[in-house]
Amino acid sequence: CVISLAAGFALALVNRQHLAFAFRRRGAAPATSASPSEDPASAPPEMIHFTVMSFNLRCDFREDNIRGRGWCDRRALVADLILRNEVDVVGTQEGLSHQLRDIEEHLTRGHVPYSRVGAARDRFLWALPSGEHCALLSRNDRVTCLEHSTFALSESPDCLGSKSWGSACPRVATAAWYSLAAPDGTPGGNVSFLMLNTHLDHVSGSARVKGVELIVERLALLEASPPPGVGRHVGTIVIGDFNCWQRSGDGSCGSVFGVFDRAGFRDACTERGDADCPFLSFHGWLGEGAALRYNVAALRAEGVRHGHIDWILWRGPDLLLEDFQVVARGPSGHRSKKASDHFPVMARFAVSV
C-alpha cells in the first residue's frame, strides 16, 4: 500500500509538472487558488509572452529550380517553420509579392491567419510598386497592427525606389506599431510595442551605416508620436538582414552595430543564445557546415559571440528577453531540408500586464 501511494503521488507530481510546462508554452501560468492569507499585492504580475522572427526568404530565382531548391519546393517549409514555432510577428526579407501571398495561403491552411504590411522597395517606371519587400506578418489572434509605414533608406526616405550613398539597389525599412492581446486572449490590449524590419545593402558599407542612422532617427520620431490606441509602449524591436557582422575579428564593435549600441539597443543572441547556437545565420545552402571555414573558438575567445548577419535587437526596460534561437532544423527536425539560404532567427519576449 505504501508503495502504491508513493507511486500515485509521483505520477500526480509528474502530471502537474507537465501541465505547468504546457501552460508556459502557451504564454500563461497555470491557475492556482489563492490562500485567504495571501496578500494580492504580493502576487507575481501577470505576463504576456510573444515571439518574433527574422527570416530572409531568398528571392525566387529561376536557377534555384534547377538545383531542386526553387521557391515551389520551399514555400511550404517556410510556412511550417512559422507555424511550428508559434511566431507572433515575422519579418521577412527578399520576398516578392507572389512569395508573400504563397506564405499567407499556407498559413491560412494551417488555420492560423496572419496579416501582412510592408511596401515593395522598387518602383517600375518610378510609379508601379515592384521587387522585394521587407514585410511584417502578424498573427491575428495574438497581435493587432495599429499603424505601419515603409520608407526608403536614402536621402529621400519618402520616395520609395530611391537609393543613395553608393547602394547597389533600393533599400527600405518597414515599421509597425502592434498591440498585444490580453492574457485572456482579448485582442487590442493596453500593451504595445514598435517593430521595424529592414534589409541593408550588400555592397556599400557607407549605405549600411547611413541607413541605420536613418532608422534610429525615424524610430525616435515614431516613439515620440505614437498613434491612437497604443496604450503603454513597452519597447522597440529591430530585426532584419544587416549584411554584416556585429563585431570584427578582434571583438571590436562594428560601425553598423555601433549605431544601434549607442542608441541603447541590445542584441538578443549575445544575451540569450546558448553554447550550441550556430555561429552563422547565412549559410549559403551549406547549413551549419558553413561555419567550418572559421576558427569559431578563437573568434569567441576574442568576444565575437556570433557571425550572424540576421539580427534581433531591442530596447525598453519593460521588455524581458526570455529566449533566442537560430532555427537550424527543418520540418520534423531534419537538417537536410532547408527553407532558405539563411537560417531564421527567433526571440521570445515577455512583458508584465
Legacy VTK file of the C-alpha trace (Angstrom):
# vtk DataFile Version 3.0
C-alpha trace
ASCII
DATASET POLYDATA
POINTS 353 float
0.000 0.000 0.000
2.819 2.367 0.859
4.461 1.648 -2.494
1.167 2.229 -4.333
0.611 5.534 -2.531
4.160 6.679 -3.337
3.770 5.714 -6.980
0.435 7.533 -7.201
1.933 10.651 -5.629
4.876 10.581 -8.048
2.557 10.196 -11.046
0.398 13.114 -9.901
3.505 15.258 -9.459
4.730 14.430 -12.963
1.319 15.209 -14.470
1.197 18.516 -12.624
4.670 19.473 -13.845
3.718 18.521 -17.410
0.584 20.672 -17.194
2.590 23.626 -15.904
5.038 23.270 -18.802
2.173 23.192 -21.320
0.766 26.399 -19.884
4.158 28.092 -20.055
4.458 27.112 -23.733
1.213 28.997 -24.349
2.386 32.094 -22.511
0.275 31.717 -19.384
0.736 30.420 -15.892
-1.450 27.614 -14.584
-4.330 28.814 -12.462
-3.891 28.376 -8.723
-6.230 29.066 -5.857
-5.028 31.879 -3.646
-4.796 31.327 0.058
-7.025 33.618 2.110
-3.954 34.809 3.992
-2.077 35.796 0.807
-1.804 39.482 0.004
-2.989 40.039 -3.634
-0.496 42.878 -3.982
2.372 40.441 -3.363
1.292 38.072 -6.156
3.633 37.962 -9.192
2.483 40.161 -12.086
0.615 38.561 -14.960
2.829 38.216 -18.031
2.232 38.297 -21.765
4.692 36.273 -23.865
5.253 36.764 -27.574
7.678 35.520 -30.227
9.259 37.387 -33.136
11.277 36.022 -36.056
13.515 37.448 -38.776
13.598 35.345 -41.929
15.415 36.074 -45.190
13.327 34.014 -47.612
15.736 34.181 -50.552
14.231 35.712 -53.644
12.536 33.422 -56.174
15.493 32.839 -58.510
14.955 30.726 -61.623
18.314 28.988 -61.274
17.308 27.600 -57.873
14.669 25.455 -59.568
17.401 23.620 -61.486
19.130 22.735 -58.215
15.942 21.486 -56.575
15.636 24.370 -54.147
13.240 26.621 -56.024
10.524 28.567 -54.293
7.872 25.953 -55.136
9.956 23.428 -53.186
10.469 25.754 -50.219
7.275 27.727 -49.635
5.584 25.052 -47.510
8.778 24.684 -45.439
8.782 28.429 -44.702
5.166 28.367 -43.528
5.834 25.242 -41.458
8.701 26.954 -39.617
6.484 29.911 -38.756
3.572 27.742 -37.598
5.647 25.162 -35.750
7.410 27.860 -33.735
4.160 29.723 -32.993
5.606 33.025 -34.203
3.504 36.090 -33.437
5.298 38.540 -35.755
7.724 37.523 -38.508
9.745 39.981 -40.564
10.786 38.694 -43.988
13.419 39.950 -46.379
13.773 39.419 -50.154
10.181 38.245 -50.516
8.465 39.096 -53.797
4.699 39.677 -53.891
3.861 36.153 -55.049
6.138 34.612 -52.406
4.407 36.535 -49.636
0.983 35.564 -50.978
2.077 31.913 -51.003
3.155 32.128 -47.355
-0.140 33.720 -46.336
-2.059 30.993 -48.171
-0.116 28.203 -46.460
-0.519 29.847 -43.058
-4.269 30.113 -43.588
-4.358 26.419 -44.498
-2.833 25.834 -41.084
-5.881 27.634 -39.632
-3.729 30.465 -38.270
-4.396 33.586 -40.377
-1.751 36.303 -40.480
-1.958 39.907 -41.682
0.800 41.486 -43.769
2.149 45.034 -44.047
5.068 46.490 -45.975
5.500 48.015 -49.437
7.749 46.873 -52.293
11.134 48.573 -52.404
11.253 49.312 -56.165
9.154 51.454 -58.480
8.868 50.321 -62.094
8.994 53.439 -64.277
9.011 55.344 -60.970
5.329 54.545 -60.494
4.427 50.852 -60.174
5.437 49.000 -56.981
7.706 46.065 -57.735
10.564 43.996 -56.368
11.451 42.754 -52.913
9.688 43.608 -49.645
10.675 43.986 -46.015
7.307 42.669 -44.891
5.873 42.104 -41.426
3.344 39.303 -40.934
1.454 39.237 -37.641
-0.744 36.553 -36.149
-4.293 37.904 -35.997
-5.341 36.240 -32.753
-2.292 37.441 -30.842
-1.375 40.922 -32.072
-3.117 43.844 -33.767
-1.351 46.237 -36.118
-2.220 49.827 -35.214
-0.143 51.702 -37.784
2.582 50.932 -40.309
4.823 52.644 -42.852
7.626 51.815 -45.273
10.412 54.269 -46.022
13.481 54.244 -48.259
16.984 54.064 -46.818
18.168 57.027 -48.834
18.471 60.804 -48.738
14.816 60.834 -49.911
13.193 58.401 -47.462
9.654 59.209 -48.555
10.484 58.325 -52.167
10.367 54.529 -52.460
12.675 53.302 -55.198
15.335 55.913 -54.416
18.874 55.000 -53.393
21.880 56.880 -52.012
25.361 56.507 -50.567
26.540 54.031 -53.203
23.823 51.491 -52.527
23.681 48.749 -55.162
19.881 48.740 -55.139
16.996 50.486 -53.367
16.717 49.543 -49.706
13.753 50.025 -47.372
12.556 49.552 -43.803
9.034 48.784 -42.623
7.912 49.935 -39.178
4.692 48.970 -37.398
3.015 49.555 -34.058
1.464 46.425 -32.521
-0.812 45.903 -29.548
-0.665 42.564 -27.761
-3.748 40.560 -26.922
-4.578 40.433 -23.240
-3.636 37.268 -21.313
-7.208 36.006 -21.704
-6.889 36.307 -25.500
-8.885 39.520 -25.882
-7.402 41.463 -28.833
-6.417 45.107 -28.685
-4.896 45.113 -25.213
-3.224 48.024 -23.479
0.349 46.781 -24.099
2.056 47.824 -27.345
5.455 47.670 -28.986
7.101 49.214 -32.029
8.810 46.910 -34.528
10.985 47.582 -37.562
12.216 45.214 -40.278
14.939 46.062 -42.791
17.484 44.686 -45.261
20.723 46.668 -45.609
22.822 46.936 -48.740
25.203 44.082 -49.557
27.813 46.262 -51.325
28.192 49.711 -49.788
29.414 49.962 -46.202
28.568 53.647 -46.224
24.974 52.848 -47.237
24.687 50.406 -44.331
25.884 52.946 -41.764
23.837 55.825 -43.197
20.845 53.520 -43.459
20.882 52.540 -39.767
21.472 56.153 -38.744
18.264 56.988 -40.607
16.497 54.041 -38.961
17.468 55.159 -35.450
16.349 58.702 -36.276
12.975 57.506 -37.605
12.411 55.234 -34.618
12.946 58.146 -32.236
10.301 60.153 -34.121
7.851 57.246 -34.081
8.379 56.620 -30.372
7.773 60.304 -29.648
4.471 60.344 -31.571
2.666 57.014 -31.128
-0.699 56.576 -32.900
-4.037 56.424 -31.062
-4.639 53.164 -29.241
-1.014 52.424 -28.401
-1.552 52.462 -24.649
1.626 51.506 -22.776
4.666 51.362 -25.085
6.853 48.642 -23.581
9.736 48.691 -26.052
11.059 48.714 -29.603
12.331 45.721 -31.592
14.509 45.909 -34.715
15.022 42.866 -36.925
16.418 42.192 -40.369
19.288 41.174 -42.601
22.077 43.667 -41.945
24.599 42.128 -44.357
27.452 42.463 -41.858
28.686 41.035 -38.578
28.156 42.953 -35.374
31.814 42.740 -34.417
35.122 42.461 -36.237
37.539 39.580 -35.741
39.249 41.254 -32.790
35.939 41.691 -30.978
35.612 45.424 -31.551
32.153 46.827 -32.242
31.355 47.212 -35.939
30.261 50.533 -37.390
26.680 49.393 -38.102
26.014 47.708 -34.766
27.758 50.622 -33.060
24.969 52.958 -34.197
22.367 50.742 -32.538
24.537 50.183 -29.479
24.852 53.923 -28.878
21.074 54.242 -29.273
20.519 51.765 -26.437
19.702 48.629 -28.435
20.820 45.195 -27.239
21.441 42.013 -29.210
19.207 39.031 -28.443
21.741 36.378 -29.460
24.542 37.846 -27.372
22.348 37.888 -24.292
20.342 34.672 -24.692
21.967 32.479 -27.364
23.165 29.183 -25.905
26.512 27.477 -26.440
25.125 25.335 -29.279
23.784 28.297 -31.224
25.012 28.119 -34.868
27.800 30.624 -35.460
26.391 31.795 -38.810
22.860 32.731 -39.845
23.654 32.979 -43.567
24.861 29.541 -44.646
24.619 29.665 -48.460
22.820 26.278 -48.582
25.649 24.621 -46.601
23.774 24.530 -43.306
25.799 24.568 -40.110
28.821 23.312 -42.063
29.259 26.834 -43.436
30.983 27.815 -40.174
33.802 25.291 -40.695
35.830 27.868 -42.605
36.126 29.951 -39.429
38.029 29.298 -36.229
34.914 29.766 -34.135
36.605 29.028 -30.799
39.261 31.687 -31.407
36.694 34.259 -32.522
34.536 33.676 -29.470
37.610 33.979 -27.279
38.049 37.479 -28.758
34.488 38.374 -27.838
32.823 37.612 -31.191
29.730 35.852 -29.880
28.420 35.066 -33.379
28.850 35.819 -37.071
25.186 36.433 -37.812
24.066 38.935 -40.410
20.427 38.396 -39.338
19.788 40.173 -36.043
17.094 40.764 -33.439
17.729 43.902 -31.383
15.580 45.562 -28.758
15.428 48.378 -26.258
12.979 49.193 -23.480
13.141 48.384 -19.745
9.673 46.773 -19.799
10.654 44.121 -22.360
12.112 40.944 -20.878
14.074 38.759 -23.306
13.354 35.132 -22.422
14.943 33.132 -25.228
16.806 33.319 -28.548
17.255 30.637 -31.196
18.726 30.142 -34.626
16.242 27.740 -36.230
18.649 25.355 -37.939
16.327 22.363 -38.289
13.598 21.946 -40.873
10.286 20.096 -40.512
10.337 17.127 -38.137
13.855 18.094 -37.059
15.525 17.368 -40.420
18.685 19.387 -41.030
18.811 18.482 -44.725
15.610 20.312 -45.653
16.458 23.996 -45.910
13.767 26.598 -46.398
16.283 29.277 -47.423
19.989 30.040 -47.652
19.561 31.847 -44.309
18.527 30.317 -41.026
15.625 32.202 -39.454
16.428 33.743 -36.073
13.831 33.932 -33.336
13.403 35.587 -29.930
10.757 35.289 -27.236
9.879 38.279 -25.069
7.700 38.779 -22.025
6.056 41.859 -20.587
4.066 42.364 -17.406
0.452 43.444 -17.756
LINES 1 354
353 0 1 2 3 4 5 6 7 8 9 10 11 12 13 14 15 16 17 18 19 20 21 22 23 24 25 26 27 28 29 30 31 32 33 34 35 36 37 38 39 40 41 42 43 44 45 46 47 48 49 50 51 52 53 54 55 56 57 58 59 60 61 62 63 64 65 66 67 68 69 70 71 72 73 74 75 76 77 78 79 80 81 82 83 84 85 86 87 88 89 90 91 92 93 94 95 96 97 98 99 100 101 102 103 104 105 106 107 108 109 110 111 112 113 114 115 116 117 118 119 120 121 122 123 124 125 126 127 128 129 130 131 132 133 134 135 136 137 138 139 140 141 142 143 144 145 146 147 148 149 150 151 152 153 154 155 156 157 158 159 160 161 162 163 164 165 166 167 168 169 170 171 172 173 174 175 176 177 178 179 180 181 182 183 184 185 186 187 188 189 190 191 192 193 194 195 196 197 198 199 200 201 202 203 204 205 206 207 208 209 210 211 212 213 214 215 216 217 218 219 220 221 222 223 224 225 226 227 228 229 230 231 232 233 234 235 236 237 238 239 240 241 242 243 244 245 246 247 248 249 250 251 252 253 254 255 256 257 258 259 260 261 262 263 264 265 266 267 268 269 270 271 272 273 274 275 276 277 278 279 280 281 282 283 284 285 286 287 288 289 290 291 292 293 294 295 296 297 298 299 300 301 302 303 304 305 306 307 308 309 310 311 312 313 314 315 316 317 318 319 320 321 322 323 324 325 326 327 328 329 330 331 332 333 334 335 336 337 338 339 340 341 342 343 344 345 346 347 348 349 350 351 352
